[in-house]
Amino acid sequence: MIYKIKRFSGMLALFLAALVSCEKDDDVTGPENSGNGGEQPVTEIFLSTDKARYDPGEEVEISVDEFPSNAMVRYKHLNEVVDEENLSSQTWTWTPPSNDFRGYMLEVFSEDEDGEEVILGTVAIDVSSDWARFPRYGFLSKFGDIVDDKKEGIISNLNRYHINGLQFYDWHYKPHAPLAMENGSPQEMWRDIIDREIYFSTVEDYINLAHQNNMKAMYYNLAYGALDDYEDYGIGEDWFLYNDRNQDRKDRHELPQPPFISDIYLTDPSNPDWLEYLKDQNDLVYENLAFDGFHIDQLGSRDDVYDYSGNRVDLPNAFGNFIDEMKQDDAEKSMVMNAVDQYAQENIANEEVDFLYTEVWSANSYGDLTEVITDNYEYSNNEKQTVLAAYMNYDLAENTGQFNTPGVLLTDAVIFAFGGAHLELGEHMLGKEYFPNSNLSMSRDLQDRVTKYYDFMTAYENLLRDGGDFNYPDVSTGDGKVNFGSWPPQASNVAVAGKRIGNKQVIHLLNFSQATTMNWRDNEGNQASPTPINNLLVNLQETGDISKVWFASPDFEGGASMEIEFSPRNGQVLVRLPYLEYWSMIVVEYN
């Protein structure tokens, strides 16, 4: 968020440098049917759906740019075909089965001249009545005087990634007065804390466009904060947090002026007057803008703070109470709260939040990253999903350039394999905690690849994010092409992680065999591409009554699943893995 100046290193100068090109035109982050720099294409045709999420019984509208005359389309839930038909039009509809909370993969295929099946393109479909079951969270960060075509294009791009919720970052006027009012009506334009122009019509249009695509629109604000003109709004001195028991110094977050218009003075999130004041402000927002809920931000761990009476304030407990108060006031609204570096996450997890959201700072390795996800499962009794705000190529983003594709894909693979989601996509991809920063762009190849990763996460959500018990299967290889190792990963190895869910054993192979860093952030953008491997012999220590083994990878044929032969032998099962690049998934099904 705008106010967190990388607190764990205090690099204010770097933060300011990151603002230099924040207002330049964003790159187009949407996938397109185009070349990818000579690298292996993921698909040959471009498919899209009309919404990011569907209610049970709702019709799905699908579009394709082009297809051969012999093309067919089939719809799979996991590896099971649920429907199949000839493809005869560039636009058609399909009504999924009535089951709630199901992911599907649509595969368009044909036969080549040798009679072999060829996957031409894929797209995922999510049927879920509640976005919180499988959240795929994105953001919006620029609300100037934007033409309609650009707004529509941005939302359309995010829809293709199946983003089903949007955080409206720094849309507001002031933390203590989120909606700028004049004579009882919203102002047409106001300026935010860094003096950017914000247009009411742009915010309103984005909310409407989000709803047309079945995305939730979340209103962003701090839980506790006011600018230096707080007295003009009737905010009392006894509403604030103080650094000492004698009220000599208000706790504040200092910001350079300019470009910022004020420091942030922290109010007491447990103060009843502040709570009632902010509820009224929220009600004013909801009366004028159709936001679906409140994305609550905080500033992480702080030194001891005190209320106006000199009592030490327990902020984690206060945050829990804050969520409860906001939910009681607007029971139908969604609630999400940022746990900065996991601060107060245990308290947040026990409240009525839709899912758990962590802004990651001190968890540096890939293993650390997955610990955040598994800790969140534990905090919520395995009831709530996790979204990570994890900023890629952080140091590289001090200047203009491009995101490093291997770094992004490896991090997404790790997060998705462990059931998390990654807040990274908006008008551009995120490289900094100040969301409008768009110094780094996505290459066309990265756009295409990330599209398939989001298709994969959506299509296989019932394996990746729908319960089960994590485990670490015993896997080896018999042909010496790579070294296998258990989780957490080590350089030069393919890391193995798994999950038992129902009658299925899921085995994830995450390829770090050419990794140049084990820091998921890939700060300088130097992570190396793994060398793809075809037909890898894999030995699984499986002794159960196996009915089938199948495979899927976001790096291979658009994530389409395929059954593979298996050979039981002396307590092992031997399979030939068709392809391993960044991430491949093997699923063993038992009778």
N, C-alpha and C positions, 0 to 999 in steps of 0.2 A: 504494500500500500504506500501511498504518497509520503506518509509520515515516518516510516521506518527506514532510517538511513543506515542500513546494514549495521545494526547495533552491535554485532559481534566483532566488528573490526573498526567501527567508528570512522569509516572512510568518507567523510563529508565531501571532500573535493571530488572523489570519484563519482559520488551520487550526482553532484551538480554537472559534472561532465556528461553524465548519461542523459541529461535533459536537452542537450544541444540540438538534437534532431528529432525531438519527440513530436513535433507538429508537422513534420514532413508527410507527404502522401504515403500511405501504407502500401506495402506490396499486396498483391492479390493472393490471398491464402487459399483460395478455392482450388480443388483439383480440376484439371481439364484434360480432355482427350488430346494430348499432344506428346511430342517426343520428350525424352528425359535424359538428354545429354549423351546419348549413345549407350547408356547403361541398360541392363536387362529390363524390359517392360514388365510391369506387374499384370496389366490387363491390356486387351486390344480394343475394347469398346468402353464407353463411359455410360454408367447407369446411375440413376438417382431416384429418390422417392420424394413425395410431396410434403412429408412431415418427418420430424425427428423421432417421434414416439406416437404410438397408436393405442387407442382404447380397445378392449376386447369387442369384437364384432364390427369394428370400423374398417372401411374399405381403404386399401393402399393403392395409391396411384403411382405407377412406375413409368419412367421415361428412359429411352436409350437413344444414342445419337445415330447409330447405324448398326446393321447386322446382316449377315448373309442369308440367303433364301432358305437354307436348310437349318436355321437356328432353332433350338428348343430352349425352354426355360423350365427349371425345376426349383422347388422350394423345399429346403431342408430345415428340420429342427435337430440340431447337433448333426449326427450322420444319417438320420432317417429321412427319407423322401416322403413329404406329406402331400405333394401335388406336383403335377408336371403337365406341360402343354406346349403346343407349337407357338412360336413367336411370329406374329404376322403384322404387328403394328409398332410404331415407335413410342406409342403411349398406350398403356392398358391398365386394368385394375385387377387386384387379387384380394380376396377376403380370407385372412388367416383363420385357423381354428379358433374357437371361442376361449381357449385357455388364457388366463391372465399371467403376466410376468414370464413371457417366453421370447427368446431370441431366435431369429431365422436367418438363414443365408440363402439368397436368391442367386442361382447360377445360370448363366446363359452359356450354352455349349452347342457344338456342332461336330460333325465328323469330317476328318480330312480325307484326301483322296485314297489313303490306305485303309480307311474305315476306322481309324483311331479317334477316340473322343478328344476334343480340344475345348478347354475352358476359355471362353471369349471375354467374360466379364462377370463381376460379382457385385452385390450390394446387400447390406444387412437390413433387417427389419426388427424393430423392438415393439412388442405388444405388451404394454404395461400401463395400468390405470393410475399408477403413482410414480412420479419421476424419481422419488427418493429411493425406490427399490434398486434402481441401477442408474445413479446419477452420472451424467457426463456434462461437466460444468465448464462453461466458457465465460467470456467477459466482453463488455463493451467499455470503451474508455474515452471516446471523443464524441462530443455532442455539440459541435459548432453548427454553422449554417450549411448543412450537407444536402446535396441534391438527392431526390427520391431514388434515382437509379442506383446510386452508390449505396444507400442504406439497404435497399432491397438486395443488392448483390452481396453485401456483407452477410446478411441473415441467410441468404440462399447458400453461401459457402459454408457457414456454420451448420446448416441443416444437413449438408452432405456428409459432414463429420458426425452426424447424429447427436449433436450437442442439444441436450434437452433442458438446460437451464442456463441463464445468463446473469452474471454479476454486473450490475450497472455501477462501475467504479468511478468515484469522484464526479458524479453527475450533479451533486447537490451544491447549494449556495454556501452554507456554512454548517459545521457539525451541529451547532445548537439551533440552526434555522435552515433545515435542509431545503425547503421550498421557499424561494423568494416571492413574497407577496406584496401587492400594492392595491390599496382600496378594496380589500377582500378577494382579490383574484390573483392568480399566478402571474408574475411578470413574464413577458415574452422572451427576455434574455437577461441573464445575470452573469457575474464573473465568479469563478471558484477561487479556492485558496491560493492558487498559483497564477491568478489573474487571467485565466482562459475564459473565452466566451462560451456560455452554455445556453442553448436554445430549448425552451420548453417544448416546442413542436418536434424537435429532433428526439428528445427523450420519449415523448408520447408516441411518435411514429415507430420507434424501435420497440416499444412495448407491444403495440398492435401487431407489428410484423412477427415478433416472437410468438405471440398467441396464435397467429395464423399457422405457424409451423409447429404448434403444440410444444413450445418451450416455455418454461417458467421465467418470469422477469423479477429479479431480486434487487430490492433497493438497498444500497450500500451506505453505511454510516458507522461512525465510532459509537461505542457504548457510553463513552464518557469524555466529552470534550467541548470546549467553547473557545472562541477567538477573543481578542482583547476588547471587543465592544459588547461583552456579555451584559454589562449593566443596562444597556439600552433595551434589553429583552427581559428585564426583571429577574435576572439570575442573581441569587444572593451569595454573599461571601461565604456563608455557612454551607454552601452546596459543594465546595471544592475539596480536593485532596491536598494535604500539606506535607512537606518534607520534614516537619518537626512538630512537636506537641504544642508549641506556642503560637502556631499560625503565623510565623514570621515569613514563610516562603511557600507560595503555592507550587504544587508539583506541576511542572510544565514540560512540554517537549519543544525544545528550541529549534527554530527553523530560520534559515538565512533570508533576510529581507533587503532587497528583492532576491529571488523572484516571489517568495511567499509574502502574503500580506500580513501575517501575524504568526506568533507562536501558538501552540495548542495548550490551553490550560485545562488540566484534567479535573473533571468533576468526580464526585463520589458516586459510583454506580449503585450503591446501596442507599443513597440518600432519598427519602420518600418524596421530597419536593422535586428533586431532579427527575425521579422516575415519572411522576405525574406530568411534569413539564414535557418530557420527551414523548410520553404517550400522546399528549395533545399534538405535538409536532408530527408524530407518525400518522395520527388520524387525519391531519391536514393533508399530508402527502397522499394517503389512500383515497381521500375524497376527490382529489384532483388528478391522480394518476393511477392506473389500474395495475400497480405492482402486486405481485403474488406473495411477497414476503420480505423479510428483513435480513440482509446479510450484515451481521454485527462484527465489527472489527475491534481490536484492542492493540496494545503496544507491548505485550509480553511482560516478562518478569522485570520488576522494578525494585529499587531499594524500599525500605520500610516507608509506608505512607500512613497518614493519620487524618481523621475527620476533624471537623471544626472544634469538637470537644476534647481533642487530644487523644482519642482512642485509636489504637492501631487498626487499620482496615485490612481484613483478610480478603484480598482481591479475588482469588479463585472462588471462594464461597460467595462473594458479592456478584460475580459473573453468573453463577448458577441461579441466584435469586433474580438477577436482572432478566435472564431469559424467561424465567417463570412469570415475572410481572408483564413482560411484553406479550407473551403468549396468552395470558389471561385477558389482556386488553384487546387482542386481535386473534381470537382463537382459530379463525379459519385461515390465517396467514402462515406461510412457511417460515421457519426460523433456521438459520445457519450461523454459527459463530466461529471465527478464526481462533484457533489455538496456536499462537505464535511460538514456534519451536516447542510445541506440546504444552505450553503454559496453560494450566487450568483445564486441560483436556478431560481429566477424570471427572471434574465437576460438570463440565459441559455435557459429557456423555450421558449423565443421569437426568438431563433435562429434555424437554420436547423439541429437540432439533431434528431436522430431516435427515442429516448425515453428519459425519465428523469431518472437519476441514482443518488441515494443518499447513501452516506456512513453514517450510522446512529451511532451517539455517545450520544448526550444528551437526545434523546427521549427514556426514560427508560421503561415506562409502556406500556402495550398492547394498551391502548387508545392513548398514544403519538405516537406509531408506525403507527396507522391508520391515525392520523392527517397528517403525512408526505405524505401519499398517497393521501388523499383528498386535501391537499394543492397543490400538484403537478397537480392534475386535474384542480384546479382553475387557477393556473399559466399558464397552457397551453390551457385554454378554452375547457377543456375536450377532447383535441385532441391527447394527448400523454400519453403513458403508463409509469408505474413506475417500476424500478428494485431497490431493496434495498440490499446494501452490509451491512448485519446485522450479526455480528459474535456471534455465539452461544457458551455458556459455556465458556466465555472468561477467567475467572480466573482458571477454571479447566484445561484449555489448557496450563497452565504453565508447566504441567507435562504430562507424558504419561498416557493414559487411554482410556475410551470410552465416546462418546457423550451420553447424557441422552435422551433417546427416548421421554419421555413425553414433555420435554422442546422443542425439535426440532419440534415435531408434532403440539403442541399448537401454536408455533410461525408461522409455515407454514400455519396452518389453518387460523389464523388471517390475514396474508398477502394475501393469496389467496382469501379468502372470500371478501376482499375489493378490489380485482382486481389487486393487485400487484404481482410481482415475486420476488424471493429471490436468490441473487447470493450466492450460498453455495456449489455447486458441481463442482469438477474438478478431479484431480488425487486422491483427498481425499475430505472430507468435511471441510469447513472453521471454524476455531475457533479463528483466529487472523487476524489482518490487514496485516501481512506479509504472503502472500499467501503460500509460500513453507512450512510453519509450519504444520506438520502433526502429532503433539503429540497425538491427539485424533483420534480414529478410529470409524467406524460405526459397530455396531453389525449387525448380519445377519437379525435380526428382524427389526432394523431401516432401513436397505437397502430395505427390502421388503415393509415396510410401506411407506417410502418416494417414492418408485416407484409408488405406488397407488395414492399418493397425486399429483404427477406430471401427471399421467394419468387423474386424476380428473380435474386438472386445464386445461389440454389440451382439453379433451372431452367436457367440459362445458364452454369453453372460451367465447362462445356467450352470456352466462348469466353473467359470472364473470367479463368479460373485454371488453365488446362490447357495451358500452353506458348504458343508463338508469339513473335513479335518485335514490340516496340512501335515504332510509327512515328507520324508526324504528317501525316495526309492533307491535301491542298490542297482546301479546301472553301470555297465562297462561296454567296451567295444573290442571287437576281435580283429580289426584290420589295421590298427595303429595309425589311423588318420588324425585322431585327436586324443587328448587326455580328458577323462571325465573326473569331476570332483564334486563333493557335496556342497550344499549351501552353508555359509556364505561363499561367494565366488572368489577365486584366485586367478591372477593373470596366467595366461597360457593354458587355461582349462576351459572345458565346457561344464558349466555348473548345472546341477540337477536339483530340481525342487518338484514337489508333487502334492496331490490332494486326493483323498478318498472321499467320494461323494456317491452315495447310494451304491449301485452295483458297478461303479466305474472307478478305476484308478487313473488319474490324470498325471502325466509325467511331462514336465517342462524342461527343455534343454535350452540353456541360455549361453550363447557362445562368446566367451571372453578369450578365445585362443590367440587373437592378435591384439588384444586390448593394450593400449599404451598408458592408460590411467585407470585406476579403480575408484576414482572420484566421479560419481554420477553426474556432477554438475559440468564436467568437462570445461573448466573455466576458460581456457585459452582456445578451445575448439580444435584440439589435437587428437581426439579419439580416432583410432584407426578402424577401417572397415575389415570385418572378418572375411576370410576366403570361403566362398560357398563350397559346400561338400555335397556331392551326389551319391546316392546309394550307400549310405553309411551303415555298416553292420553294427547292430546294437543288441546287447545281451541284457535281458530284464530278469531279475530274480523274482519270478512269479510262479506260484505253485497251485493257484486256484483253478477252478473249472472255467476256462476262458471260452467265451463264445465268439468274440471278434476283437480285432485290434485295428484302429484307424488313426489317421494322421491329418493334421492341418497346420498351416503356418501362414502368418501374414506376409511372409516373404515369397510365397510360392503359390502361383495360380490364384491370386487374389484371396487366399484364405479358404478356398474350396476344400472340403474334406474328401478323403479317399481311404477306402479300406485297404489294408496291407496284409500280406500273408505272414503267418507266424508259425514257428516250429518249436514245440516243447521239447526240451532236452535236459535231462538230469537236474531238474529243479530250476531250469532257466527257460526263458522264451527268447528265441532269436528272431529278430525282424530286420528287414532292410528299410532304413529310413530314406525316403525318396530325396529329401533335401534338408540341409541345415545351413542357414546363413546367420541371422541374429537370434531367431527364436523359432523353435519347432515344438509342437505339442503332440504327444502320443497318448491315446486313450485306449485303455484295456477294459473291455466289458466282460463281466462274468455272468454265467448262467444263474 
